[in-house]
Amino acid sequence: MFDGVDLAIAPGDRACLVGRNGAGKSTLMKIVMGLIEPDSGERSVQAGTRFAFVPQEPDIQGPILRDHAVSGGADPWAADQWLETFGLDPEKTTERLSGGETRRADLARAFAEKPDLLLLDEPTNHLDILAIETLERELTGARFAVLMVSHDRTFLERTTRRCFWLENRRVRTLDKGFKAFDAWAAKVTEEEAESLRRLTKEIERETYTFYRSITAQRTRNEGRARRLEALRQDRARRVADLPREIQLGVDSGQTSGKLVAELKGVSKGFGERTILKPFSTRVMRGDRLAVVGPNGAGKTTLVRLLLGEMHADAGSIRLGANLEPVYLDQARADLRSDMTLWDALTPGGGDSVLVRGHSKHVAAYAKDFLFKEGQLRQAVSTLSGGERNRLLLARALAKPANLLVLDEPTNDLDMETLDRLEDLLEDYDGTLILVSHDRDFIDRLATSTIALDGRGNAVETPGGWTDFVRQNPGFLTPVSPPPEGSSRAATEGGKSAPAPKTSAKLSYKDARRLEEAERELETLPAEIEKLETALADPTLYASDRRRFDKLSADLDATRARLALAEEDWLRLEDMKAALSA
């Protein structure tokens, strides 16, 4: 993964570790912490140094958030303070947390531990823009050292003063913030390309001299032969280390009507929660619309209204003609854990993929998205987050689409892939609807931005995120979290949230279902965890395919039962609240 790495972190440093997916950034961070041992070299740490680590997938401990925040030894008062800083109620149960709540809870735990060095692995994943800005403020004012891995350019530009670049198994250091990284990296890449060109020319000269020189033939100069072989090996190593680039393409298909979607006075709510107050907008062919707002504000609900997948409570929705939408879902719901990468790319079977109207072998198409042929029979459940996102892109971009809907497409992707995706979307002549918390990504692509504030208000502004903030100061003020036990916010998927239990009577059938759903919400997560643990065995797929398939099917079925139990519980609790109103 890397060789001969020299890296030093001083007190007060705020550094980022940048590199492609799979380059070894997470592994290097674990070596810094001492969680794993290097094969060679030395690791030295000042005596008494305290570490805190926020991984890509935090594991929340304890029945309430305070229990998790003190699990690393923090004082309870400090834990409460940091939980509230990140907008969380310390008494909130740890059951059924959203991705954003899980991330904020683990950040609160890490800050409360008062570390000397804080390590953050993709800390902005699942955070909304308000939470990201809170994290930026706290990091900027922190006295401890920070080493972070992130794909969020704006976040890194605002928080870093030093860059470590892990590329070609080496780490290069830039003693400046991330704002200077792109220009510096381009210069380094250019210099290395020139060095490789000179090496190639030198090999050509040596080869000609060795095989054509009469002197060389007579004396059989072994020294020259060894030098030529060394040069060839050096070039082979450099070429092998050159990173492959993802190959992206998109076909906008048949031209849609000039009008894509129109909302007139549309409103939507769930139970007592108003998601969208009367709102009107029009999406025209070729528009690039960004939808922003806090987690739970209703961004996905608005997108579903625009696509005609959800009925409005009031107002009218009109869709254009000849729409061919493709939806890239942040939940990755289309990827079953038991399917292989081959299955995911060829849902109809066979060994070819229909890519924008042309047949292409599945191995060749997978290679365009940086997958090796040996991974084609690998289960989707074993892929990393970045690999799963690339797989979703491969599936989505194979189909002709004059309307692309991308829900958090930047999560887990490295910056090189993001740059290629941005280039692709800039040249795309269809219509784009983008739900994202990546401010730089929005600024580069959006022609207009719709913001939801979580209180039902919506505003549309020409331009991207920066234009929206300038024209609507204070619109996205934080929504105070409700106390534990009160009615919670509606989910992004549009499901209603649990309201307080009351004494209002349900029908006998509904009351029994409510009790059953409550029991399932308590027991099913443990069943899911048990199945996931069994499937995590790296030898299971090869040694017992039948058991792997059964466990995968059981896992999908249990997750579906849990989702249904949550939906029924939320619906019935809202019904009780409505009966008591």
C-alpha positions as a printed NumPy array, in Angstrom:
array([[  0.   ,   0.   ,   0.   ],
       [  2.837,   2.382,   0.816],
       [  6.573,   2.144,   1.33 ],
       [  9.133,   4.305,   3.114],
       [  6.564,   6.82 ,   4.348],
       [  7.829,   9.706,   6.485],
       [  5.116,  11.686,   8.267],
       [  5.254,  13.97 ,  11.289],
       [  2.415,  15.72 ,  13.119],
       [  3.24 ,  18.573,  15.492],
       [  1.063,  20.   ,  18.291],
       [ -1.62 ,  22.258,  16.871],
       [ -1.289,  20.973,  13.288],
       [ -4.459,  20.877,  11.199],
       [ -3.557,  18.54 ,   8.365],
       [ -5.406,  16.588,   5.73 ],
       [ -4.44 ,  13.229,   4.256],
       [ -5.392,  13.193,   0.578],
       [ -5.376,  10.251,  -1.821],
       [ -7.433,   8.047,  -4.084],
       [ -9.898,   5.409,  -2.867],
       [ -7.899,   2.347,  -1.897],
       [ -4.581,   4.195,  -1.604],
       [ -4.326,   3.285,   2.095],
       [ -5.381,   6.487,   3.872],
       [ -7.444,   4.735,   6.572],
       [ -4.669,   2.178,   7.096],
       [ -2.073,   4.923,   7.506],
       [ -4.281,   6.724,  10.044],
       [ -4.574,   3.515,  12.073],
       [ -0.786,   3.168,  12.039],
       [ -0.51 ,   6.755,  13.307],
       [ -2.828,   5.832,  16.182],
       [ -1.027,   2.567,  16.882],
       [ -4.084,   0.431,  16.111],
       [ -2.064,  -1.659,  13.643],
       [  1.656,  -2.274,  13.311],
       [  3.656,  -1.32 ,  10.194],
       [  5.682,  -3.998,   8.416],
       [  8.814,  -1.903,   8.875],
       [  9.924,   1.496,  10.096],
       [  9.43 ,   3.31 ,  13.382],
       [  6.523,   5.047,  15.073],
       [  7.308,   7.401,  17.924],
       [  4.79 ,   9.262,  20.076],
       [  5.324,  11.87 ,  22.758],
       [  4.604,  10.407,  26.19 ],
       [  1.072,  10.989,  27.43 ],
       [ -0.402,  11.807,  24.012],
       [ -4.169,  11.249,  23.947],
       [ -5.799,  10.124,  20.69 ],
       [ -9.403,  10.316,  19.548],
       [-10.64 ,   8.747,  16.328],
       [-13.887,   9.165,  14.369],
       [-14.055,   6.315,  11.809],
       [-16.06 ,   6.236,   8.592],
       [-18.685,   4.004,  10.213],
       [-19.011,   4.838,  13.925],
       [-20.243,   2.189,  16.366],
       [-22.596,   3.832,  18.865],
       [-22.478,   2.429,  22.411],
       [-25.031,   2.539,  25.219],
       [-28.793,   3.107,  25.458],
       [-28.661,   6.939,  25.249],
       [-26.315,   9.362,  23.527],
       [-24.7  ,  10.5  ,  26.797],
       [-23.562,   6.899,  27.389],
       [-21.785,   6.877,  24.04 ],
       [-20.246,  10.31 ,  24.538],
       [-18.64 ,   9.218,  27.851],
       [-17.584,   5.773,  26.561],
       [-14.044,   7.016,  25.9  ],
       [-13.587,   8.423,  29.41 ],
       [-14.965,  11.943,  28.974],
       [-16.622,  13.786,  31.862],
       [-20.448,  13.683,  31.691],
       [-20.701,  17.483,  31.701],
       [-18.27 ,  17.72 ,  28.766],
       [-20.17 ,  14.999,  26.922],
       [-23.459,  16.867,  27.359],
       [-21.887,  20.13 ,  26.235],
       [-20.488,  18.663,  23.022],
       [-23.67 ,  16.744,  22.225],
       [-25.627,  19.972,  22.494],
       [-23.004,  21.784,  20.399],
       [-23.673,  19.291,  17.617],
       [-27.43 ,  19.684,  18.016],
       [-28.218,  16.488,  19.944],
       [-30.185,  15.788,  23.107],
       [-27.953,  13.836,  25.577],
       [-31.009,  11.874,  26.738],
       [-31.922,  10.76 ,  23.211],
       [-32.07 ,   7.006,  22.708],
       [-29.408,   5.456,  20.486],
       [-31.974,   3.3  ,  18.694],
       [-32.808,   4.068,  15.067],
       [-30.382,   6.974,  14.717],
       [-30.005,   8.511,  11.274],
       [-26.601,   8.583,   9.591],
       [-26.204,  12.262,  10.442],
       [-27.105,  11.729,  14.105],
       [-24.645,   8.843,  14.354],
       [-21.867,  10.982,  12.903],
       [-22.594,  13.954,  15.194],
       [-22.751,  11.714,  18.265],
       [-19.318,  10.265,  17.511],
       [-17.866,  13.718,  16.862],
       [-19.225,  14.847,  20.245],
       [-17.596,  11.831,  21.926],
       [-14.234,  12.588,  20.3  ],
       [-14.253,  16.3  ,  21.198],
       [-15.341,  15.552,  24.766],
       [-12.29 ,  13.329,  25.277],
       [ -9.993,  16.404,  24.958],
       [ -7.439,  14.673,  22.726],
       [ -3.991,  15.874,  21.782],
       [ -4.516,  14.449,  18.282],
       [ -7.927,  14.006,  16.685],
       [ -8.161,  11.79 ,  13.601],
       [-11.236,  12.128,  11.357],
       [-12.045,   9.697,   8.548],
       [-14.593,  11.269,   6.142],
       [-16.217,  13.325,   8.942],
       [-18.637,  15.196,   6.656],
       [-20.386,  12.083,   5.29 ],
       [-24.121,  12.22 ,   6.169],
       [-23.773,  15.651,   7.809],
       [-25.941,  18.477,   6.551],
       [-24.371,  21.821,   5.708],
       [-25.225,  23.386,   9.077],
       [-23.53 ,  20.533,  10.944],
       [-20.499,  20.759,   8.643],
       [-20.182,  24.476,   9.374],
       [-20.406,  23.762,  13.125],
       [-17.594,  21.227,  12.776],
       [-15.526,  23.739,  10.806],
       [-15.889,  26.363,  13.539],
       [-14.893,  23.941,  16.279],
       [-11.865,  22.636,  14.371],
       [-10.693,  26.139,  13.488],
       [-10.751,  27.134,  17.152],
       [ -9.286,  23.895,  18.494],
       [ -5.878,  23.811,  20.172],
       [ -5.229,  20.114,  19.569],
       [ -3.752,  18.628,  16.391],
       [ -6.045,  17.231,  13.712],
       [ -5.42 ,  14.775,  10.883],
       [ -8.419,  14.353,   8.593],
       [ -9.389,  12.422,   5.486],
       [-12.177,  14.049,   3.477],
       [-13.429,  14.515,  -0.087],
       [-15.133,  17.825,   0.796],
       [-12.979,  20.54 ,  -0.79 ],
       [-14.683,  23.489,   0.909],
       [-14.36 ,  21.797,   4.303],
       [-10.638,  21.167,   3.772],
       [-10.002,  24.667,   2.45 ],
       [-11.552,  26.164,   5.587],
       [ -9.887,  23.927,   8.169],
       [ -6.407,  22.834,   7.042],
       [ -2.945,  24.353,   7.22 ],
       [ -0.972,  21.349,   5.972],
       [ -1.457,  18.571,   3.392],
       [ -0.15 ,  15.019,   3.182],
       [ -0.636,  13.471,  -0.266],
       [ -0.586,   9.659,  -0.414],
       [  0.087,   8.784,  -4.058],
       [  2.092,   6.031,  -5.744],
       [  2.818,   4.421,  -2.343],
       [  4.566,   7.565,  -1.1  ],
       [  3.539,  10.527,   1.053],
       [  4.423,  14.032,  -0.09 ],
       [  4.034,  16.986,   2.269],
       [  2.794,  20.499,   1.496],
       [  3.192,  22.993,   4.34 ],
       [  0.167,  24.979,   3.204],
       [ -3.59 ,  24.571,   3.463],
       [ -5.698,  22.683,   0.953],
       [ -6.377,  25.844,  -1.077],
       [ -2.862,  25.469,  -2.479],
       [ -3.099,  21.703,  -3.024],
       [ -4.446,  21.467,  -6.581],
       [ -1.819,  23.762,  -8.115],
       [  0.981,  22.033,  -6.18 ],
       [ -0.252,  18.53 ,  -7.068],
       [ -0.531,  19.457, -10.748],
       [  3.07 ,  20.699, -10.712],
       [  4.319,  17.516,  -9.009],
       [  2.422,  15.349, -11.502],
       [  3.851,  17.309, -14.427],
       [  7.394,  16.971, -13.073],
       [  6.999,  13.215, -12.618],
       [  5.595,  12.823, -16.135],
       [  8.609,  14.689, -17.498],
       [ 10.925,  12.484, -15.42 ],
       [  9.26 ,   9.367, -16.842],
       [  9.615,  10.742, -20.376],
       [ 13.336,  11.313, -19.859],
       [ 13.735,   7.821, -18.406],
       [ 12.021,   6.312, -21.454],
       [ 14.359,   8.22 , -23.776],
       [ 17.384,   7.055, -21.801],
       [ 16.253,   3.432, -22.075],
       [ 15.837,   3.846, -25.83 ],
       [ 19.397,   5.203, -26.142],
       [ 20.878,   2.475, -23.944],
       [ 18.976,  -0.244, -25.817],
       [ 20.217,   1.031, -29.18 ],
       [ 23.796,   1.264, -27.913],
       [ 23.725,  -2.162, -26.283],
       [ 22.378,  -4.069, -29.28 ],
       [ 23.911,  -2.052, -32.109],
       [ 27.294,  -1.005, -30.74 ],
       [ 30.138,  -3.161, -32.094],
       [ 32.086,  -2.515, -28.904],
       [ 29.211,  -3.715, -26.755],
       [ 28.785,  -6.87 , -28.83 ],
       [ 32.495,  -7.713, -28.635],
       [ 33.038,  -7.051, -24.976],
       [ 29.598,  -8.256, -23.781],
       [ 29.566,  -5.385, -21.291],
       [ 27.798,  -6.931, -18.309],
       [ 27.774,  -3.615, -16.454],
       [ 25.846,  -1.962, -19.28 ],
       [ 23.412,  -4.91 , -19.347],
       [ 22.753,  -4.567, -15.629],
       [ 22.226,  -0.805, -16.016],
       [ 19.757,  -1.333, -18.854],
       [ 17.814,  -3.892, -16.821],
       [ 17.732,  -1.548, -13.824],
       [ 16.388,   1.274, -15.988],
       [ 13.686,  -1.006, -17.387],
       [ 12.639,  -2.145, -13.914],
       [ 12.518,   1.459, -12.718],
       [ 10.248,   2.414, -15.606],
       [  8.039,  -0.659, -15.117],
       [  7.574,   0.262, -11.44 ],
       [  6.709,   3.873, -12.272],
       [  4.22 ,   2.854, -14.96 ],
       [  2.613,   0.276, -12.663],
       [  2.184,   2.952,  -9.996],
       [  0.418,   5.314, -12.382],
       [ -3.191,   5.463, -11.162],
       [ -5.97 ,   4.389, -13.487],
       [ -8.658,   6.934, -14.242],
       [-12.352,   6.214, -14.089],
       [-14.085,   6.326, -17.471],
       [-17.436,   8.096, -17.219],
       [-19.988,   8.733, -19.921],
       [-23.69 ,   9.529, -20.074],
       [-26.316,   9.509, -22.821],
       [-29.153,  12.002, -22.48 ],
       [-31.394,   9.784, -24.636],
       [-34.356,  11.269, -26.472],
       [-35.011,  14.949, -25.948],
       [-37.573,  15.628, -23.252],
       [-40.225,  18.282, -23.497],
       [-39.165,  21.835, -22.794],
       [-40.994,  21.652, -19.451],
       [-39.673,  18.964, -17.093],
       [-41.773,  19.605, -13.979],
       [-43.93 ,  22.361, -12.544],
       [-45.219,  22.798,  -8.997],
       [-47.963,  25.341,  -8.31 ],
       [-48.844,  26.084,  -4.693],
       [-47.757,  22.593,  -3.606],
       [-47.733,  21.759,   0.095],
       [-46.969,  18.525,   1.935],
       [-47.054,  17.338,   5.523],
       [-47.001,  14.191,   7.617],
       [-49.109,  14.122,  10.745],
       [-48.564,  17.372,  12.595],
       [-45.31 ,  18.069,  10.757],
       [-45.382,  20.475,   7.81 ],
       [-42.679,  19.499,   5.341],
       [-43.469,  22.018,   2.61 ],
       [-45.666,  25.092,   2.782],
       [-47.298,  26.248,  -0.488],
       [-44.434,  26.418,  -2.965],
       [-44.177,  26.94 ,  -6.711],
       [-41.306,  26.237,  -9.082],
       [-40.671,  25.254, -12.671],
       [-37.883,  22.978, -13.92 ],
       [-37.015,  23.384, -17.597],
       [-35.007,  21.12 , -19.895],
       [-31.277,  21.597, -19.282],
       [-31.678,  23.055, -15.775],
       [-29.273,  21.962, -13.03 ],
       [-31.243,  22.209,  -9.832],
       [-29.626,  21.738,  -6.4  ],
       [-31.763,  20.942,  -3.356],
       [-30.198,  21.805,   0.019],
       [-31.214,  21.972,   3.654],
       [-30.764,  20.318,   7.058],
       [-31.137,  16.568,   7.491],
       [-34.832,  15.772,   7.791],
       [-35.946,  19.021,   6.152],
       [-37.692,  17.138,   3.344],
       [-35.246,  17.307,   0.435],
       [-36.049,  13.806,  -0.79 ],
       [-39.761,  14.512,  -0.341],
       [-39.444,  17.554,  -2.616],
       [-37.602,  15.5  ,  -5.236],
       [-40.314,  12.831,  -5.148],
       [-42.919,  15.538,  -5.656],
       [-40.968,  16.875,  -8.642],
       [-40.836,  13.373, -10.138],
       [-44.536,  12.782,  -9.561],
       [-43.793,   9.866,  -7.212],
       [-45.695,  11.462,  -4.317],
       [-49.053,  13.211,  -4.135],
       [-49.247,  16.728,  -2.741],
       [-51.658,  17.706,   0.026],
       [-52.555,  20.822,  -1.94 ],
       [-51.573,  22.49 ,  -5.213],
       [-50.854,  20.944,  -8.596],
       [-47.94 ,  19.02 , -10.117],
       [-47.395,  18.862, -13.879],
       [-44.732,  16.694, -15.526],
       [-43.231,  17.191, -18.958],
       [-43.299,  14.796, -21.896],
       [-40.805,  12.047, -22.819],
       [-39.045,  12.002, -19.448],
       [-36.467,   9.238, -18.967],
       [-35.319,   9.672, -15.344],
       [-32.496,   7.789, -13.632],
       [-32.305,   8.038,  -9.829],
       [-29.035,   7.501,  -7.925],
       [-30.209,   6.766,  -4.374],
       [-27.936,   7.634,  -1.422],
       [-29.359,   4.661,   0.52 ],
       [-28.043,   2.256,  -2.19 ],
       [-31.322,   0.364,  -1.847],
       [-30.91 ,  -1.238,  -5.296],
       [-27.809,  -3.135,  -4.188],
       [-28.722,  -6.36 ,  -2.392],
       [-26.023,  -7.746,  -0.136],
       [-26.195, -11.216,  -1.715],
       [-25.664, -10.073,  -5.327],
       [-22.232, -10.052,  -6.914],
       [-20.756,  -7.155,  -8.833],
       [-21.435,  -9.149, -12.022],
       [-25.113,  -9.574, -11.008],
       [-25.438,  -5.875, -10.235],
       [-24.161,  -4.856, -13.674],
       [-26.157,  -7.505, -15.578],
       [-29.558,  -7.687, -13.836],
       [-31.006,  -9.501, -16.856],
       [-28.242, -12.122, -16.9  ],
       [-25.596, -12.796, -19.523],
       [-22.084, -11.422, -19.816],
       [-22.753,  -8.07 , -21.511],
       [-23.973,  -4.661, -20.433],
       [-26.04 ,  -2.428, -22.677],
       [-24.122,   0.817, -22.295],
       [-25.927,   3.767, -23.812],
       [-27.295,   1.613, -26.633],
       [-24.128,  -0.429, -27.294],
       [-23.267,  -3.888, -25.949],
       [-20.086,  -4.095, -23.862],
       [-18.598,  -7.033, -21.973],
       [-19.228,  -6.759, -18.267],
       [-15.495,  -7.065, -17.423],
       [-14.578,  -4.233, -19.779],
       [-17.332,  -1.997, -18.439],
       [-16.377,  -2.756, -14.831],
       [-12.792,  -1.825, -15.659],
       [-13.976,   1.628, -16.755],
       [-15.073,   2.126, -13.132],
       [-11.765,   0.844, -11.692],
       [-12.986,  -2.653, -10.803],
       [-10.631,  -5.576, -11.423],
       [-11.848,  -8.707, -13.192],
       [-11.307, -10.716, -10.009],
       [-13.9  ,  -8.58 ,  -8.223],
       [-16.743,  -9.474, -10.592],
       [-17.766, -12.515,  -8.524],
       [-17.28 , -10.683,  -5.25 ],
       [-20.384, -10.071,  -3.126],
       [-21.597,  -6.457,  -3.018],
       [-21.584,  -6.638,   0.789],
       [-17.764,  -6.894,   0.745],
       [-17.247,  -3.691,  -1.281],
       [-16.117,  -0.463,   0.373],
       [-18.363,   2.598,   0.462],
       [-16.491,   4.205,  -2.425],
       [-16.691,   1.005,  -4.491],
       [-20.446,   0.736,  -3.92 ],
       [-20.923,   4.319,  -5.008],
       [-18.876,   3.662,  -8.155],
       [-21.014,   0.588,  -8.823],
       [-24.189,   2.668,  -8.532],
       [-22.714,   5.184, -10.954],
       [-21.882,   2.37 , -13.385],
       [-25.466,   1.074, -13.257],
       [-27.034,   4.51 , -13.543],
       [-24.844,   5.877, -16.326],
       [-25.315,   2.809, -18.528],
       [-28.932,   3.82 , -19.175],
       [-30.01 ,   6.668, -21.436],
       [-31.465,   9.419, -19.242],
       [-32.67 ,  12.906, -20.032],
       [-33.278,  13.51 , -16.298],
       [-30.552,  12.595, -13.787],
       [-31.454,  12.676, -10.084],
       [-28.378,  12.331,  -7.854],
       [-28.977,  12.01 ,  -4.1  ],
       [-25.702,  12.603,  -2.205],
       [-23.505,  11.309,  -5.06 ],
       [-20.252,  12.565,  -3.503],
       [-20.263,  10.35 ,  -0.381],
       [-17.181,   8.089,  -0.212],
       [-15.831,   9.138,  -3.633],
       [-12.26 ,  10.392,  -3.891],
       [-11.521,  13.816,  -5.355],
       [-10.269,  12.509,  -8.694],
       [-13.531,  10.651,  -9.266],
       [-15.499,  13.7  ,  -8.152],
       [-13.61 ,  15.851, -10.648],
       [-14.411,  13.42 , -13.461],
       [-18.074,  13.304, -12.4  ],
       [-18.224,  17.099, -12.371],
       [-16.693,  17.259, -15.867],
       [-19.255,  14.735, -17.086],
       [-22.209,  16.603, -15.595],
       [-20.975,  19.949, -16.913],
       [-21.177,  18.555, -20.453],
       [-24.487,  16.714, -19.864],
       [-27.241,  18.196, -22.014],
       [-30.15 ,  16.698, -20.06 ],
       [-31.724,  17.944, -16.83 ],
       [-29.995,  17.444, -13.467],
       [-31.531,  17.427,  -9.973],
       [-28.836,  17.278,  -7.318],
       [-29.345,  16.676,  -3.588],
       [-26.033,  17.327,  -1.865],
       [-24.27 ,  18.801,   1.155],
       [-21.061,  19.321,  -0.825],
       [-20.921,  23.104,  -1.263],
       [-18.116,  23.054,  -3.828],
       [-19.929,  20.428,  -5.904],
       [-23.108,  22.558,  -5.878],
       [-21.249,  25.757,  -6.763],
       [-19.6  ,  24.105,  -9.762],
       [-22.788,  22.596, -11.197],
       [-26.014,  24.245, -10.066],
       [-27.849,  26.851, -12.138],
       [-30.444,  27.273,  -9.364],
       [-30.782,  26.177,  -5.746],
       [-33.877,  25.34 ,  -3.703],
       [-33.299,  25.497,   0.05 ],
       [-35.588,  23.972,   2.699],
       [-35.234,  25.221,   6.275],
       [-36.891,  22.303,   8.099],
       [-39.895,  24.429,   9.132],
       [-41.77 ,  24.057,   5.865],
       [-40.3  ,  27.131,   4.191],
       [-38.614,  26.889,   0.795],
       [-36.805,  29.477,  -1.291],
       [-35.312,  29.251,  -4.778],
       [-32.227,  31.235,  -5.793],
       [-30.393,  31.419,  -9.139],
       [-26.891,  29.973,  -8.932],
       [-25.216,  27.633,  -6.463],
       [-24.614,  27.506,  -2.718],
       [-22.535,  30.69 ,  -2.505],
       [-25.217,  32.647,  -4.396],
       [-27.923,  31.267,  -2.111],
       [-26.07 ,  32.246,   1.077],
       [-25.383,  35.738,  -0.225],
       [-28.993,  36.349,  -1.228],
       [-30.683,  34.628,   1.738],
       [-28.648,  35.347,   4.89 ],
       [-29.98 ,  33.565,   7.961],
       [-32.503,  31.406,   6.083],
       [-30.957,  28.143,   7.255],
       [-30.847,  28.804,  10.988],
       [-30.537,  25.625,  13.05 ],
       [-33.718,  23.908,  14.207],
       [-33.533,  23.114,  17.934],
       [-33.736,  19.358,  18.527],
       [-36.999,  18.234,  20.152],
       [-36.694,  16.781,  23.658],
       [-36.577,  13.006,  23.833],
       [-40.052,  11.544,  23.718],
       [-41.592,  14.369,  21.708],
       [-42.638,  14.185,  18.067],
       [-39.563,  13.668,  15.889],
       [-38.844,  15.077,  12.456],
       [-40.119,  13.325,   9.378],
       [-37.564,  11.217,   7.599],
       [-35.995,  12.153,   4.278],
       [-37.98 ,   9.406,   2.607],
       [-41.197,  11.118,   3.592],
       [-42.331,   8.84 ,   6.449],
       [-43.97 ,  10.475,   9.393],
       [-42.181,  10.674,  12.712],
       [-43.261,   9.207,  16.06 ],
       [-45.507,  11.435,  18.116],
       [-45.855,  11.177,  21.899],
       [-47.9  ,   8.264,  23.123],
       [-51.328,   9.213,  24.411],
       [-54.292,   7.421,  25.874],
       [-56.334,   7.734,  22.66 ],
       [-57.823,   4.404,  21.598],
       [-56.897,   2.623,  18.43 ],
       [-58.84 ,  -0.241,  16.967],
       [-58.051,  -3.649,  18.442],
       [-56.196,  -4.638,  15.259],
       [-54.136,  -1.444,  15.17 ],
       [-53.339,  -1.648,  18.888],
       [-52.071,  -5.214,  18.479],
       [-49.974,  -4.214,  15.474],
       [-48.492,  -1.307,  17.427],
       [-47.453,  -3.646,  20.244],
       [-45.997,  -6.111,  17.745],
       [-44.081,  -3.349,  15.938],
       [-42.604,  -2.141,  19.243],
       [-41.369,  -5.667,  20.03 ],
       [-39.838,  -5.985,  16.572],
       [-38.074,  -2.632,  16.918],
       [-36.453,  -3.99 ,  20.081],
       [-35.46 ,  -7.435,  18.777],
       [-34.801,  -7.143,  15.043],
       [-31.683,  -4.896,  15.257],
       [-29.952,  -7.637,  17.28 ],
       [-30.924, -10.243,  14.661],
       [-29.572,  -8.015,  11.897],
       [-26.307,  -7.511,  13.771],
       [-25.952, -11.276,  14.243],
       [-26.489, -11.945,  10.537],
       [-24.098,  -9.152,   9.526],
       [-21.43 , -10.6  ,  11.82 ],
       [-21.816, -14.029,  10.208],
       [-21.612, -12.556,   6.696],
       [-18.486, -10.582,   7.636],
       [-16.491, -13.847,   7.607],
       [-14.221, -13.344,   4.542],
       [-14.021, -17.132,   3.935],
       [-17.747, -17.821,   4.039],
       [-18.556, -16.974,   0.411],
       [-15.889, -19.309,  -0.973],
       [-16.286, -22.12 ,   1.567],
       [-20.078, -22.365,   1.847],
       [-21.907, -20.515,  -0.936],
       [-25.279, -22.052,   0.032],
       [-25.045, -20.809,   3.63 ],
       [-23.847, -17.397,   2.417],
       [-26.884, -17.131,   0.117],
       [-29.256, -18.167,   2.921],
       [-27.772, -15.713,   5.407],
       [-27.904, -12.926,   2.803],
       [-31.559, -13.666,   2.064],
       [-32.34 , -13.767,   5.795],
       [-30.564, -10.435,   6.264],
       [-32.563,  -8.752,   3.494],
       [-35.815, -10.191,   4.867],
       [-35.036,  -9.067,   8.415],
       [-34.111,  -5.568,   7.248],
       [-37.395,  -5.422,   5.338],
       [-39.296,  -6.493,   8.477],
       [-37.537,  -3.791,  10.478],
       [-38.346,  -1.14 ,   7.86 ],
       [-42.006,  -2.23 ,   7.845],
       [-42.131,  -2.221,  11.661],
       [-40.707,   1.319,  11.746],
       [-43.21 ,   2.489,   9.123],
       [-46.176,   0.902,  10.916],
       [-45.059,   2.195,  14.318],
       [-44.647,   5.718,  12.982],
       [-48.038,   5.585,  11.215],
       [-49.9  ,   4.232,  14.236],
       [-48.275,   6.685,  16.644],
       [-49.348,   9.528,  14.367],
       [-52.843,   8.053,  14.292],
       [-52.935,   8.073,  18.085],
       [-51.766,  11.676,  18.137],
       [-54.462,  12.655,  15.637],
       [-57.167,  10.878,  17.681],
       [-56.153,  12.761,  20.819],
       [-56.006,  16.17 ,  19.107]])
